[in-house]
Amino acid sequence: MIGATQRTAVRRWKLGHHAFHLYLIAMNTELPIALRLTEQRRWDALLPSLQRLTVLYDAATASMKFAADFDPDEYDTLIRPSMAPPFLSPGFSGQQNRDHATMLDLMSEAQRTLKALLRNLDVPAGLRAAATALWEAQARNRRHHILVCAKFVPDGGSLLKDYLEGKTR
C-alpha cells in the first residue's frame, strides 16, 4: 500500500511535469511569433512577446520546483524506478521530449537573432531589457534544474548516461 508521502511525491512529480509541458507548448507557440516580429522589426509588438516568454520560463521553473518538492528518498525508491524498465524503455531521459527540443531550438534561434540585432541596430531600451530578462529567466531555469538533479541524484548519474555506459541501477 502506498503511503501519504509517496502519494504526495507522485502527485507533485506528475502535476509539476504536466504543467511544465503546458508551458513548453505555450513557449513553442510564442517563440515563432517573437522570431517573426524580430524579422519584421516590429519592436512595439516584440516587447510584450519577450515579456510573455519570460513569464513562461519563470512559470516553467516554478513547476519544476513544485514537482521536486518532496523527500529524495521517495525519488530514489518510487519515482526513479518508475522511469526504468519494465515501465519505460532503458535510458529514459527528459531530453527525449520533442517539445522541449523544439523549444530549445527556437530559443537558440531567437537568442542568436536578437543578439545580432541588439549589437547592430538602435533598438528601444525596453527591448534590450526584455531580451536580457528572458535570457536571465532561461539561466535561472537551467540553474534550478541542476539543483533538482543534485538533490535527487547527488552522484550525477542519469538513466540515459547509465544506459549508454552499460550500467544499470
C-alpha positions as CSV (number, residue, x, y, z in Angstrom):
1,M,0.0,0.0,0.0
2,I,1.3,3.4,-0.9
3,G,1.6,5.9,1.9
4,A,0.7,9.6,2.1
5,T,4.3,10.8,1.5
6,Q,4.5,8.6,-1.6
7,R,1.2,9.8,-2.9
8,T,2.4,13.4,-2.4
9,A,5.6,12.7,-4.2
10,V,3.9,11.1,-7.2
11,R,1.2,13.8,-7.4
12,R,3.8,16.6,-7.3
13,W,6.1,14.8,-9.8
14,K,3.2,14.2,-12.3
15,L,1.4,17.6,-11.8
16,G,4.7,19.5,-12.0
17,H,5.7,17.8,-15.2
18,H,2.3,18.2,-16.8
19,A,2.4,21.9,-16.0
20,F,5.9,22.1,-17.3
21,H,4.8,20.5,-20.6
22,L,2.0,23.0,-21.0
23,Y,4.5,25.9,-20.6
24,L,6.7,24.3,-23.2
25,I,3.7,24.2,-25.6
26,A,2.9,27.8,-24.9
27,M,6.6,28.8,-25.4
28,N,6.6,26.8,-28.7
29,T,3.6,28.9,-29.8
30,E,5.1,32.3,-28.7
31,L,8.7,31.8,-29.9
32,P,7.8,31.7,-33.6
33,I,5.8,34.9,-33.1
34,A,8.7,36.6,-31.4
35,L,11.0,35.5,-34.3
36,R,8.6,36.8,-36.9
37,L,8.3,40.1,-35.1
38,T,12.1,40.3,-34.8
39,E,12.5,39.8,-38.5
40,Q,9.8,42.4,-39.2
41,R,11.4,44.9,-36.8
42,R,8.1,45.3,-35.0
43,W,9.6,46.4,-31.7
44,D,6.3,47.5,-30.2
45,A,4.8,44.0,-30.6
46,L,8.1,42.2,-29.9
47,L,8.4,43.7,-26.4
48,P,5.3,42.1,-25.0
49,S,6.1,38.8,-26.7
50,L,9.5,38.7,-25.0
51,Q,7.8,39.6,-21.7
52,R,5.3,36.7,-22.2
53,L,8.2,34.3,-22.8
54,T,10.0,35.5,-19.7
55,V,6.8,34.8,-17.6
56,L,6.5,31.4,-19.3
57,Y,10.1,30.5,-18.5
58,D,9.7,31.6,-14.9
59,A,6.4,29.6,-14.7
60,A,8.3,26.5,-16.0
61,T,10.9,26.9,-13.3
62,A,8.1,27.2,-10.7
63,S,6.6,24.0,-12.0
64,M,9.9,22.3,-11.6
65,K,10.2,23.5,-8.1
66,F,6.8,22.2,-7.3
67,A,7.5,18.8,-9.0
68,A,10.6,18.3,-6.9
69,D,9.3,19.4,-3.5
70,F,9.4,16.1,-1.7
71,D,11.8,13.8,0.1
72,P,14.7,12.5,-2.1
73,D,14.1,9.0,-0.6
74,E,10.8,8.9,-2.3
75,Y,12.5,9.8,-5.6
76,D,15.1,7.0,-5.1
77,T,12.6,4.3,-4.1
78,L,9.5,5.3,-6.1
79,I,9.9,7.9,-8.8
80,R,13.2,6.9,-10.4
81,P,12.3,3.2,-10.6
82,S,9.1,4.2,-12.4
83,M,11.2,5.7,-15.2
84,A,13.1,2.5,-15.8
85,P,12.2,-0.9,-17.3
86,P,9.7,-2.5,-17.2
87,F,7.8,0.8,-17.0
88,L,9.8,2.7,-19.6
89,S,12.5,1.9,-22.1
90,P,16.1,1.7,-20.9
91,G,17.9,5.0,-20.9
92,F,14.7,7.1,-20.5
93,S,15.5,10.9,-20.3
94,G,13.6,14.1,-20.4
95,Q,16.0,15.1,-23.2
96,Q,13.9,12.8,-25.4
97,N,10.9,15.2,-25.1
98,R,10.3,16.6,-28.6
99,D,8.5,19.7,-27.4
100,H,11.4,20.5,-25.1
101,A,13.9,20.0,-28.0
102,T,11.8,22.3,-30.2
103,M,11.7,25.0,-27.6
104,L,15.5,24.8,-27.1
105,D,16.0,25.1,-30.9
106,L,13.6,28.0,-31.2
107,M,15.0,29.7,-28.1
108,S,18.6,29.4,-29.5
109,E,17.4,30.8,-32.8
110,A,15.7,33.7,-31.1
111,Q,18.7,34.4,-28.9
112,R,21.1,34.4,-31.9
113,T,18.8,36.7,-33.9
114,L,18.2,39.1,-31.1
115,K,21.8,39.3,-30.0
116,A,22.8,40.1,-33.6
117,L,20.1,42.9,-33.8
118,L,21.0,44.3,-30.4
119,R,24.6,44.6,-31.5
120,N,23.9,46.2,-34.9
121,L,20.7,48.2,-34.6
122,D,19.5,51.0,-32.5
123,V,16.5,49.4,-30.7
124,P,14.4,50.8,-27.9
125,A,16.0,50.4,-24.5
126,G,12.9,48.4,-23.2
127,L,13.5,45.8,-25.9
128,R,17.1,45.3,-24.8
129,A,15.9,45.0,-21.2
130,A,13.2,42.5,-22.2
131,A,15.6,40.3,-24.1
132,T,18.1,40.3,-21.2
133,A,15.2,39.4,-18.8
134,L,14.3,36.5,-21.0
135,W,17.9,35.2,-21.1
136,E,18.1,35.6,-17.3
137,A,14.9,33.6,-16.9
138,Q,16.4,30.8,-19.0
139,A,19.6,30.9,-16.9
140,R,17.5,30.6,-13.7
141,N,15.7,27.7,-15.2
142,R,18.9,25.9,-16.0
143,R,20.4,26.6,-12.6
144,H,17.3,25.3,-10.9
145,H,17.3,22.1,-13.0
146,I,20.9,21.4,-11.9
147,L,19.8,21.9,-8.3
148,V,16.9,19.5,-8.7
149,C,19.2,16.9,-10.3
150,A,21.8,17.3,-7.5
151,K,19.0,16.9,-4.8
152,F,17.7,13.6,-6.2
153,V,20.9,12.1,-7.8
154,P,23.9,13.6,-5.9
155,D,26.3,11.4,-7.9
156,G,25.0,13.0,-11.1
157,G,24.2,9.7,-12.9
158,S,21.2,9.8,-15.2
159,L,19.3,6.9,-16.5
160,L,20.4,7.8,-20.0
161,K,24.0,8.1,-19.1
162,D,24.0,4.9,-17.2
163,Y,22.3,3.1,-20.1
164,L,24.9,4.5,-22.6
165,E,27.7,3.4,-20.4
166,G,26.2,0.0,-20.0
167,K,25.4,0.4,-16.3
168,T,22.1,-0.5,-14.7
169,R,20.6,0.7,-11.4
